[in-house]
């Protein structure tokens, strides 16, 4: 049995860091063996993928 070369469906691009740097803490955490997600300091909502704004309360700069 041969192993697939990718876990992604055909045609779906391989995830890469965003050029604006918003996902840098996520990628740095993976290199350290840590899974990091954002949590809003204002409403305490968890979110993934990385964004500059909270998906729940629309406050800026969710923390990692």
N, C-alpha and C positions, 0 to 999 in steps of 0.2 A: 504494500500500500504506500503510495507516495503522499507526502505532506503538501498541503496547498502552499503556494508561495506568499499568500496574503490572507488575512482574516477578513478583508473587506470584499464586498460584492464587486464584480467586474464593473469598471467605469467610475467607481467612487474614488476620489483622490485620497492619497495618504495624508493623515493629519500632520501639519507643520506649525511651528510658532507663527503667530500673527506679526506682521511687520511693524505694527504700532506698539508692540511691547506689552499689551494688556495680558497676554497669556504667559509671559516670561516666568512668573512665580510657579505656575503649573509645571512648565517644562523643567525648570531648575529642580523642583521637588521630585519629579520622576527620576532625574539623574542621581538624586540622593536616596532614592528608594522610598519616597514619601508621596502620597497622593494628596494634593492640595485642592481645595475648592473654596469659593468665596462665601462669606457670610456678611450680611449687612449689619453694621454697627448700630444703625437706627432702628430697624424693625426685626432684626435677628433672623431673617429669612436666609436659607442656604440657596445657592444657585450655581449652576454649571450649564453652559460654557461661560468662560470669562467675559465680563462686560465692564464698562466704565460706570454703569448705572445699575442700581438694584432693580430687578424685574418686578418686585412686589410693591415697593413704596416710591420708586423713582428717585431716591437719593443718590448722589454721586459718590464714587470711590468705595465700593464694597471692599471689605478687608479680606485678606487671605488667611 
